[in-house]
Amino acid sequence: MFLGVTVARRILAVLFALVFAGCSGGGGGGSASIPPPLATPIPVPRTLQNTIKHVIIIVQENRSVDNLFNGFPGADTVQYGIDHTGAHVPLATIGLGQGTDLDHSHRGWLRDYNHGKMNGFDSTTTGTFFKNTPEQPAPAFGITPRSETVPYWDMASQYTFADRFFQSNSGPSFPAHLYLIAGTSQFAAENPSDSQWNCNSSSATTVDVLDAIDPSLYAGTAKPCVDPKTLGDELDTAAHSWRYYAPVSDTISTGGIWSSYAAVRHIRFGPDWTRNVITPETTVLDDIAAAKLPDVSWVVPNFTNSDHAGFRSATGPDWVASIVNAVGTSAYWQDTAIFVTWDDWGGWYDHVKPPQLDSMGLGFRVPLIAVSAYARGHYVSHTQYEFGSLLKFIEETFHLPTLSGSDARALPPLDLFDFNAAPRFFTPIATTHSAQYFRREQSRSSRPPDD
């Protein structure tokens, strides 16, 4: 009986609907049919690909994790180093701009690494500023004072810090910067023999080339001009914009020694050189303010703002914070990922043994900070990453193929972000020097270090 009533009611409902539709739609002069209800939109889950539209890689100079972020909450750091005898050497406080340039060549890396014993740092060579006496630790055993790096610690605390981020190469700036744009240095292992770090160098300028199998051997020398496919090339092919912001140097006219695209032949002598390699580096601040930020940016400092030992300057943290603040207070904040890293360990002690993946590395740990509306707050990642991880992140963001370099083996640093969380409001990073200060001072430059 109940089933029959239900069926009858359904039949009556259908008949009523048909009659109503016929009355409203007949004769050509009736009112329009009642439209069906709108479907409830299903929100699209946020992912890397549909959230991040701009990536900025800021590259500073010559710091290890134990040196620059010693004691950072949740990070793996130590208060002492171990010398070649096995003795514990307390890490001494050394100002950010103090000291002289420590040996951070590939040969120096082999000595510090010491076949995985991590106890060769007491043999690090340097100038006469430090003296190895019982009262003065070996120069590599140093901690940067917390008071000089407040903006870095504020960024790392508010957002995400990674303490297992390694150089992809075991050596100094020239190959390191190439790995950050191409995932390879084509076995160029050292800095060039003089300050001409580019394809315009004289015939007398050379760079040591590492043996492809034995990392203790050199296969010879070559001109500091390589020709790998770069991330810039892939961005060009995919019609994505990019810029490499580099300082004007007083020693060369090609963007400074850290302008790595100057050492890539087809870029240096192609249209990308004048279109995408931009000087001075402070132009990035103007591009953000003018809503002209490209999809992908690299930013390298001048010597004064670089964090490089020996320049008697501690303005690097404020320089980096000025870029972060410019993005954070702009319309770009909602869709930008900023990575702050350092190009090599600079000869400073670090206690974590780097995995050896090929004859070029991995090198020692360097700090990595991720700043974004979606970066995890107050989070320290212990996942193994390397320079190639930043390339992989960009490749996955913009649907680019791999370069078959270190990016092919590296994991993208996705655990640094939570794209399911609500975007965070930006809190400016407190600084002593403003963006306007760096705009005024951009013409100042210092001579590069000898090595």
FILUMVO-213291 format. One record per residue (C-alpha): residue number from 1; x, y, z. Coordinates in nm, 4 decimals, always signed. Example, Ala and Ser with C-alpha at 12.3 -4.5 7.8 and 13.67 -1.06 7.14 Angstrom:
# residues 2
R num        x        y        z
R   1  +1.2300  -0.4500  +0.7800
R   2  +1.3670  -0.1060  +0.7140
***
This chain:
# residues 451
R num        x        y        z
R   1  +0.0000  +0.0000  +0.0000
R   2  +0.2804  +0.2417  +0.0978
R   3  +0.4741  +0.1603  -0.2216
R   4  +0.1630  +0.2275  -0.4347
R   5  +0.1064  +0.5718  -0.2807
R   6  +0.4676  +0.6668  -0.3359
R   7  +0.4610  +0.5661  -0.7018
R   8  +0.1317  +0.7523  -0.7529
R   9  +0.2725  +1.0682  -0.6036
R  10  +0.5738  +1.0479  -0.8330
R  11  +0.3482  +1.0061  -1.1405
R  12  +0.1377  +1.3069  -1.0405
R  13  +0.4513  +1.5150  -0.9913
R  14  +0.5781  +1.4266  -1.3376
R  15  +0.2380  +1.5051  -1.4990
R  16  +0.2229  +1.8382  -1.3189
R  17  +0.5697  +1.9274  -1.4413
R  18  +0.4805  +1.8402  -1.8019
R  19  +0.1602  +2.0439  -1.7932
R  20  +0.3407  +2.3416  -1.6384
R  21  +0.6143  +2.3233  -1.8987
R  22  +0.3612  +2.3048  -2.1813
R  23  +0.1663  +2.6050  -2.0533
R  24  +0.4714  +2.8212  -2.0049
R  25  +0.6384  +2.7342  -2.3308
R  26  +0.3453  +2.7056  -2.5788
R  27  +0.2163  +2.9569  -2.8338
R  28  +0.5498  +3.1353  -2.8659
R  29  +0.4337  +3.4193  -2.6407
R  30  +0.4542  +3.2631  -2.2997
R  31  +0.7196  +3.3289  -2.0396
R  32  +1.0564  +3.1548  -2.0659
R  33  +1.1078  +2.8186  -1.9042
R  34  +1.2388  +2.8219  -1.5497
R  35  +1.6148  +2.7560  -1.5737
R  36  +1.7617  +2.4655  -1.3810
R  37  +1.9333  +2.5502  -1.0533
R  38  +2.3039  +2.6405  -1.0827
R  39  +2.5439  +2.3657  -0.9808
R  40  +2.7459  +2.4355  -0.6678
R  41  +3.1022  +2.5080  -0.7881
R  42  +3.3599  +2.2572  -0.6724
R  43  +3.6698  +2.4412  -0.5512
R  44  +3.9893  +2.3423  -0.7312
R  45  +4.2463  +2.2179  -0.4795
R  46  +4.5482  +2.4455  -0.4624
R  47  +4.8649  +2.2911  -0.5985
R  48  +5.2084  +2.4162  -0.6878
R  49  +5.1094  +2.4541  -1.0520
R  50  +4.7926  +2.6585  -0.9997
R  51  +4.9200  +2.8665  -0.7077
R  52  +5.2756  +2.9804  -0.7760
R  53  +5.3194  +3.2105  -1.0767
R  54  +5.6518  +3.3730  -0.9859
R  55  +5.9726  +3.2270  -0.8426
R  56  +6.2672  +3.4311  -0.7153
R  57  +6.6040  +3.2748  -0.6258
R  58  +6.8231  +3.5095  -0.4198
R  59  +7.1849  +3.3905  -0.4077
R  60  +7.4179  +3.5183  -0.1368
R  61  +7.7796  +3.4241  -0.0715
R  62  +7.9891  +3.1783  +0.1226
R  63  +7.8145  +3.0516  +0.4352
R  64  +7.7525  +2.7097  +0.5882
R  65  +7.4551  +2.6165  +0.8056
R  66  +7.6691  +2.5780  +1.1191
R  67  +7.8214  +2.9199  +1.0575
R  68  +7.5191  +3.1367  +0.9704
R  69  +7.2322  +2.9653  +1.1532
R  70  +7.4062  +2.8155  +1.4522
R  71  +7.1541  +2.7443  +1.7260
R  72  +6.8508  +2.8059  +1.5067
R  73  +6.5570  +2.6298  +1.6811
R  74  +6.4911  +2.2872  +1.5327
R  75  +6.7931  +2.2938  +1.3004
R  76  +7.0838  +2.0502  +1.3189
R  77  +7.3814  +2.2602  +1.4281
R  78  +7.6714  +2.2108  +1.6702
R  79  +7.8726  +2.4350  +1.8999
R  80  +8.2111  +2.2828  +1.8246
R  81  +8.4094  +2.1456  +1.5344
R  82  +8.6372  +1.8438  +1.5141
R  83  +8.9965  +1.8853  +1.4023
R  84  +9.2251  +1.6267  +1.2381
R  85  +9.3279  +1.4876  +1.5786
R  86  +8.9669  +1.4285  +1.6837
R  87  +8.9726  +1.7151  +1.9338
R  88  +8.6662  +1.9316  +1.9819
R  89  +8.7240  +2.2957  +1.8881
R  90  +8.4664  +2.5498  +2.0146
R  91  +8.3153  +2.7606  +1.7378
R  92  +8.4196  +3.1223  +1.7916
R  93  +8.2007  +3.4242  +1.7136
R  94  +8.3249  +3.6022  +1.3998
R  95  +8.1453  +3.9045  +1.2562
R  96  +7.9581  +3.8717  +0.9268
R  97  +8.1987  +4.1042  +0.7469
R  98  +8.5076  +4.0136  +0.9424
R  99  +8.7968  +3.7831  +0.8678
R 100  +8.9462  +3.7095  +0.5310
R 101  +8.8372  +3.4866  +0.2486
R 102  +8.8769  +3.1225  +0.3516
R 103  +8.9843  +2.8581  +0.1020
R 104  +8.6693  +2.7139  -0.0554
R 105  +8.8172  +2.5702  -0.3716
R 106  +8.7461  +2.2143  -0.4810
R 107  +9.0897  +2.1233  -0.3462
R 108  +8.9916  +2.2897  -0.0190
R 109  +8.6700  +2.0892  -0.0147
R 110  +8.8674  +1.7645  -0.0529
R 111  +9.0842  +1.8665  +0.2432
R 112  +8.7898  +1.9676  +0.4662
R 113  +8.5840  +1.6605  +0.3711
R 114  +8.8864  +1.4333  +0.4213
R 115  +8.7313  +1.1173  +0.2736
R 116  +8.4152  +1.1654  +0.4751
R 117  +8.5828  +1.2190  +0.8115
R 118  +8.4830  +1.5881  +0.8103
R 119  +8.7904  +1.6779  +1.0129
R 120  +9.0165  +1.8722  +0.7797
R 121  +8.8819  +2.2192  +0.8555
R 122  +9.1679  +2.3064  +1.0917
R 123  +9.3974  +2.3076  +0.7883
R 124  +9.1911  +2.5699  +0.6052
R 125  +9.4212  +2.8356  +0.4654
R 126  +9.3542  +3.2070  +0.4852
R 127  +9.5230  +3.5428  +0.5084
R 128  +9.6984  +3.6974  +0.8081
R 129  +9.3865  +3.8220  +0.9871
R 130  +9.3560  +3.4933  +1.1765
R 131  +9.6407  +3.3123  +1.3455
R 132  +9.6140  +2.9518  +1.4630
R 133  +9.7227  +2.9770  +1.8252
R 134  +9.5841  +2.8124  +2.1389
R 135  +9.3861  +3.1324  +2.2043
R 136  +9.2495  +3.1622  +1.8485
R 137  +9.0680  +2.8690  +1.6870
R 138  +9.1426  +2.7754  +1.3291
R 139  +8.9662  +3.0307  +1.1072
R 140  +8.7067  +2.7872  +0.9703
R 141  +8.5578  +2.7261  +1.3133
R 142  +8.3350  +3.0316  +1.3264
R 143  +7.9793  +3.1355  +1.4116
R 144  +7.8191  +3.4517  +1.2765
R 145  +7.6772  +3.6596  +1.5634
R 146  +7.2997  +3.6417  +1.5881
R 147  +7.2800  +4.0203  +1.6267
R 148  +7.4085  +4.0700  +1.2696
R 149  +7.1687  +3.8292  +1.1008
R 150  +6.8335  +3.9243  +1.2568
R 151  +6.6490  +3.9630  +0.9210
R 152  +6.7628  +3.6157  +0.8111
R 153  +6.6489  +3.4571  +1.1342
R 154  +6.3182  +3.6457  +1.1195
R 155  +6.2511  +3.5143  +0.7680
R 156  +6.3519  +3.1598  +0.8618
R 157  +6.1393  +3.1729  +1.1780
R 158  +5.8263  +3.3175  +1.0190
R 159  +5.8463  +3.0874  +0.7186
R 160  +6.0555  +2.7778  +0.6431
R 161  +6.4195  +2.6833  +0.6911
R 162  +6.5869  +2.3765  +0.5373
R 163  +6.8894  +2.2290  +0.7152
R 164  +6.9660  +1.9516  +0.4641
R 165  +7.0207  +2.1690  +0.1577
R 166  +7.3524  +2.0894  -0.0103
R 167  +7.5563  +2.2422  -0.2872
R 168  +7.5286  +2.0297  -0.6001
R 169  +7.9024  +2.0858  -0.6525
R 170  +8.2010  +2.0579  -0.4196
R 171  +8.3738  +2.3855  -0.4850
R 172  +8.3561  +2.7626  -0.5160
R 173  +8.1338  +3.0278  -0.6743
R 174  +8.1972  +2.9885  -1.0482
R 175  +8.0713  +2.6285  -1.0783
R 176  +7.8134  +2.6792  -0.8026
R 177  +7.6371  +2.9613  -0.9867
R 178  +7.6317  +2.7571  -1.3069
R 179  +7.4585  +2.4737  -1.1206
R 180  +7.1919  +2.7222  -1.0105
R 181  +7.0966  +2.8011  -1.3714
R 182  +7.1848  +2.4812  -1.5589
R 183  +7.2224  +2.1923  -1.3140
R 184  +7.5817  +2.1465  -1.4305
R 185  +7.9100  +2.3309  -1.4733
R 186  +8.0282  +2.0850  -1.7390
R 187  +8.3041  +1.9821  -1.4938
R 188  +8.4437  +2.3328  -1.4444
R 189  +8.5498  +2.2858  -1.0828
R 190  +8.7272  +2.6012  -0.9702
R 191  +8.7069  +2.9764  -1.0022
R 192  +8.8817  +3.1228  -1.3083
R 193  +9.2445  +3.2233  -1.2814
R 194  +9.1601  +3.5960  -1.2774
R 195  +8.8528  +3.8183  -1.2444
R 196  +8.7270  +3.7523  -1.5995
R 197  +8.4569  +3.4973  -1.5209
R 198  +8.2941  +3.5046  -1.8613
R 199  +8.3063  +3.4191  -2.2293
R 200  +8.4742  +3.7521  -2.3029
R 201  +8.7804  +3.6552  -2.1018
R 202  +9.1285  +3.6731  -2.2468
R 203  +9.3083  +3.3656  -2.3736
R 204  +9.5206  +3.3718  -2.0580
R 205  +9.2167  +3.3159  -1.8326
R 206  +9.1593  +2.9501  -1.7479
R 207  +8.9513  +2.7343  -1.5178
R 208  +9.0425  +2.3882  -1.3883
R 209  +8.8262  +2.1068  -1.5230
R 210  +8.7586  +1.8062  -1.2993
R 211  +8.8045  +1.4473  -1.4072
R 212  +8.4632  +1.2922  -1.4748
R 213  +8.5374  +0.9852  -1.2612
R 214  +8.7999  +1.0691  -0.9989
R 215  +8.7180  +1.3856  -0.7986
R 216  +9.0791  +1.4132  -0.6826
R 217  +9.2085  +1.4605  -1.0373
R 218  +9.1890  +1.7417  -1.2890
R 219  +9.1473  +1.6688  -1.6570
R 220  +9.3097  +1.9958  -1.7605
R 221  +9.2061  +2.3589  -1.8024
R 222  +8.9596  +2.5403  -2.0239
R 223  +8.8272  +2.8880  -2.0919
R 224  +8.5587  +2.9996  -1.8409
R 225  +8.2938  +2.9676  -2.1093
R 226  +8.0643  +2.6639  -2.1137
R 227  +7.7565  +2.5920  -2.3208
R 228  +7.4957  +2.3786  -2.1418
R 229  +7.1240  +2.4116  -2.1918
R 230  +6.9951  +2.6358  -1.9132
R 231  +6.6679  +2.6921  -1.7365
R 232  +6.6496  +3.0245  -1.9189
R 233  +6.6434  +2.8370  -2.2507
R 234  +6.3542  +2.6198  -2.1362
R 235  +6.1642  +2.9224  -2.0107
R 236  +6.2166  +3.0885  -2.3505
R 237  +6.0798  +2.7828  -2.5307
R 238  +5.7732  +2.7755  -2.3066
R 239  +5.7178  +3.1523  -2.3492
R 240  +5.7775  +3.2250  -1.9800
R 241  +5.9596  +3.5433  -1.8833
R 242  +6.2824  +3.5428  -1.6832
R 243  +6.5528  +3.7803  -1.5667
R 244  +6.8924  +3.7453  -1.4058
R 245  +6.9601  +4.0546  -1.1931
R 246  +7.3342  +4.1081  -1.1521
R 247  +7.5525  +4.3927  -1.0239
R 248  +7.7719  +4.6187  -1.2303
R 249  +8.1321  +4.5371  -1.1469
R 250  +8.4266  +4.7743  -1.1474
R 251  +8.6488  +4.4968  -1.2804
R 252  +8.4503  +4.3766  -1.5804
R 253  +8.1633  +4.5127  -1.7857
R 254  +7.9578  +4.1959  -1.8076
R 255  +7.7549  +4.2042  -1.4881
R 256  +8.0044  +4.1013  -1.2236
R 257  +8.1819  +3.7747  -1.1471
R 258  +7.8633  +3.6127  -1.0116
R 259  +7.6685  +3.6759  -1.3321
R 260  +7.6691  +3.3124  -1.4377
R 261  +7.4940  +3.3600  -1.7719
R 262  +7.8028  +3.5571  -1.8792
R 263  +7.9839  +3.2222  -1.8865
R 264  +7.7255  +3.0454  -2.1057
R 265  +7.8290  +3.0971  -2.4674
R 266  +7.4926  +3.0963  -2.6441
R 267  +7.3429  +3.3300  -2.3817
R 268  +7.6372  +3.5710  -2.3671
R 269  +7.6415  +3.6088  -2.7465
R 270  +7.2680  +3.5745  -2.8036
R 271  +6.9575  +3.7915  -2.7656
R 272  +6.8943  +3.6807  -2.4067
R 273  +7.2037  +3.8713  -2.2922
R 274  +7.0544  +4.2153  -2.3523
R 275  +6.6949  +4.1058  -2.2973
R 276  +6.7136  +3.9024  -1.9768
R 277  +7.0452  +3.9688  -1.7997
R 278  +6.9829  +4.2938  -1.6153
R 279  +7.2156  +4.5331  -1.4340
R 280  +7.2210  +4.6713  -1.1761
R 281  +7.0755  +4.4121  -0.9422
R 282  +6.8611  +4.6738  -0.7664
R 283  +6.6451  +4.6814  -1.0807
R 284  +6.4529  +4.3937  -0.9239
R 285  +6.3119  +4.6394  -0.6703
R 286  +6.1961  +4.8698  -0.9482
R 287  +6.0423  +4.5828  -1.1468
R 288  +5.8418  +4.4701  -0.8445
R 289  +5.7193  +4.8229  -0.7794
R 290  +5.6248  +4.8683  -1.1466
R 291  +5.4424  +4.5311  -1.1660
R 292  +5.7016  +4.4014  -1.4150
R 293  +5.8350  +4.1036  -1.2191
R 294  +5.9110  +3.8146  -1.4584
R 295  +5.7955  +3.4590  -1.3987
R 296  +6.1424  +3.3494  -1.2823
R 297  +6.4165  +3.5687  -1.1352
R 298  +6.7676  +3.5157  -1.0077
R 299  +6.9169  +3.7935  -0.7939
R 300  +7.2864  +3.8132  -0.7035
R 301  +7.4367  +4.0865  -0.4818
R 302  +7.7227  +4.3264  -0.5172
R 303  +8.0243  +4.2529  -0.2986
R 304  +7.9228  +4.4884  -0.0180
R 305  +7.5837  +4.3183  +0.0310
R 306  +7.7001  +3.9625  -0.0359
R 307  +7.7754  +3.8242  +0.3175
R 308  +8.1243  +3.7429  +0.1853
R 309  +8.3875  +3.7444  +0.4602
R 310  +8.6429  +4.0223  +0.4490
R 311  +8.4304  +4.3046  +0.3058
R 312  +8.3735  +4.4665  +0.6459
R 313  +8.0024  +4.4910  +0.5740
R 314  +7.6971  +4.3343  +0.7366
R 315  +7.4307  +4.4773  +0.5013
R 316  +7.3536  +4.1468  +0.3269
R 317  +7.0588  +4.0521  +0.5524
R 318  +6.8943  +4.3913  +0.4964
R 319  +6.9529  +4.3677  +0.1191
R 320  +6.7739  +4.0338  +0.1017
R 321  +6.4955  +4.1547  +0.3317
R 322  +6.4393  +4.4581  +0.1078
R 323  +6.3513  +4.2241  -0.1806
R 324  +6.1261  +4.0100  +0.0388
R 325  +5.9517  +4.3196  +0.1748
R 326  +5.9008  +4.4564  -0.1769
R 327  +5.7264  +4.1344  -0.2817
R 328  +5.5348  +4.0992  +0.0433
R 329  +5.3784  +4.4440  +0.0144
R 330  +5.2902  +4.4019  -0.3538
R 331  +5.0226  +4.2175  -0.5504
R 332  +5.2817  +3.9447  -0.6137
R 333  +5.2673  +3.8177  -0.2566
R 334  +4.9791  +3.5751  -0.3202
R 335  +5.1524  +3.3843  -0.6008
R 336  +5.5293  +3.4112  -0.5449
R 337  +5.7811  +3.1704  -0.3939
R 338  +6.1106  +3.3233  -0.2793
R 339  +6.4141  +3.1064  -0.2098
R 340  +6.7141  +3.2550  -0.0281
R 341  +7.0347  +3.0541  -0.0393
R 342  +7.4145  +3.0842  -0.0401
R 343  +7.6336  +2.9700  -0.3278
R 344  +7.8890  +2.7700  -0.1279
R 345  +8.0123  +2.7022  +0.2241
R 346  +8.2903  +2.9608  +0.2010
R 347  +8.5388  +2.7440  +0.3910
R 348  +8.3356  +2.7627  +0.7136
R 349  +8.2946  +2.4528  +0.9277
R 350  +7.9902  +2.2323  +0.8860
R 351  +7.9485  +1.9022  +1.0643
R 352  +7.7032  +1.7187  +0.8321
R 353  +7.8663  +1.4774  +0.5896
R 354  +7.7335  +1.5413  +0.2371
R 355  +7.6249  +1.2378  +0.0322
R 356  +7.8497  +1.1756  -0.2692
R 357  +7.6373  +1.1412  -0.5830
R 358  +7.8945  +1.2072  -0.8550
R 359  +8.2485  +1.3386  -0.8999
R 360  +8.1304  +1.6987  -0.8508
R 361  +7.9395  +1.6555  -0.5270
R 362  +7.7328  +1.6903  -0.3264
R 363  +7.9146  +1.9703  -0.1507
R 364  +7.8625  +2.0938  +0.2033
R 365  +7.5353  +2.2269  +0.3432
R 366  +7.4322  +2.5843  +0.2778
R 367  +7.1266  +2.7541  +0.4299
R 368  +6.7944  +2.7673  +0.2461
R 369  +6.4975  +2.9867  +0.3415
R 370  +6.1611  +2.9656  +0.1642
R 371  +5.9332  +3.2702  +0.1889
R 372  +5.5793  +3.2604  +0.0509
R 373  +5.2174  +3.3086  +0.1485
R 374  +5.2099  +2.9271  +0.1470
R 375  +5.5453  +2.8540  +0.3128
R 376  +5.5047  +2.6545  +0.6308
R 377  +5.5385  +2.8773  +0.9336
R 378  +5.7970  +2.8018  +1.2024
R 379  +5.9019  +2.4885  +1.0169
R 380  +6.2427  +2.3275  +0.9675
R 381  +6.2757  +2.0744  +0.6881
R 382  +6.5238  +1.7899  +0.7267
R 383  +6.4662  +1.6483  +0.3765
R 384  +6.7750  +1.6174  +0.1561
R 385  +6.7757  +1.8836  -0.1147
R 386  +7.0395  +2.0411  -0.3385
R 387  +7.0747  +2.3225  -0.5921
R 388  +6.9028  +2.1030  -0.8498
R 389  +6.5950  +2.1000  -0.6244
R 390  +6.5335  +2.4684  -0.6979
R 391  +6.5528  +2.3986  -1.0710
R 392  +6.3134  +2.1058  -1.0259
R 393  +6.0689  +2.3303  -0.8400
R 394  +6.0665  +2.5763  -1.1300
R 395  +6.0343  +2.2956  -1.3848
R 396  +5.7313  +2.1523  -1.2075
R 397  +5.5763  +2.4959  -1.1525
R 398  +5.5916  +2.5887  -1.5214
R 399  +5.5658  +2.2399  -1.6744
R 400  +5.9207  +2.2390  -1.8121
R 401  +6.1283  +1.9327  -1.9033
R 402  +6.4328  +1.8441  -1.6963
R 403  +6.7759  +1.9648  -1.7975
R 404  +6.9290  +1.6214  -1.7283
R 405  +7.1654  +1.7753  -1.4766
R 406  +7.1379  +1.7751  -1.0986
R 407  +6.7695  +1.8611  -1.1407
R 408  +6.7065  +1.5134  -1.2842
R 409  +6.7959  +1.3434  -0.9547
R 410  +6.6814  +1.6129  -0.7106
R 411  +6.3524  +1.6326  -0.5239
R 412  +6.1581  +1.9581  -0.5495
R 413  +6.1353  +2.1198  -0.2039
R 414  +5.7603  +2.0756  -0.1722
R 415  +5.7534  +2.0023  +0.2010
R 416  +5.8518  +2.3650  +0.2560
R 417  +5.4991  +2.4647  +0.1477
R 418  +5.1387  +2.3902  +0.2397
R 419  +4.9160  +2.4807  -0.0531
R 420  +4.6033  +2.3622  +0.1293
R 421  +4.6443  +2.6244  +0.3983
R 422  +4.4949  +2.9719  +0.3757
R 423  +4.7464  +3.2197  +0.2338
R 424  +4.9321  +3.4028  +0.5056
R 425  +4.9259  +3.7791  +0.5499
R 426  +5.2664  +3.9364  +0.5074
R 427  +5.4460  +4.0870  +0.8051
R 428  +5.7350  +4.3097  +0.6933
R 429  +6.0840  +4.2060  +0.7964
R 430  +6.2415  +4.4713  +1.0173
R 431  +6.5609  +4.6196  +0.8724
R 432  +6.8071  +4.8959  +0.9423
R 433  +6.8596  +4.9775  +0.5744
R 434  +6.5616  +5.0300  +0.3452
R 435  +6.5163  +4.9460  -0.0219
R 436  +6.5767  +5.3119  -0.1013
R 437  +6.9165  +5.2868  +0.0672
R 438  +7.0191  +5.0063  -0.1679
R 439  +6.8908  +5.1961  -0.4689
R 440  +7.1100  +5.4923  -0.3705
R 441  +7.4112  +5.2767  -0.2999
R 442  +7.3885  +5.0456  -0.6007
R 443  +7.6712  +5.2209  -0.7815
R 444  +7.9138  +5.1311  -0.5070
R 445  +8.1206  +4.8210  -0.5734
R 446  +8.4182  +4.6464  -0.4266
R 447  +8.6896  +4.4481  -0.5900
R 448  +8.6312  +4.0708  -0.5857
R 449  +8.8356  +3.8355  -0.3694
R 450  +9.1455  +3.6766  -0.5162
R 451  +8.9981  +3.3267  -0.5096
***
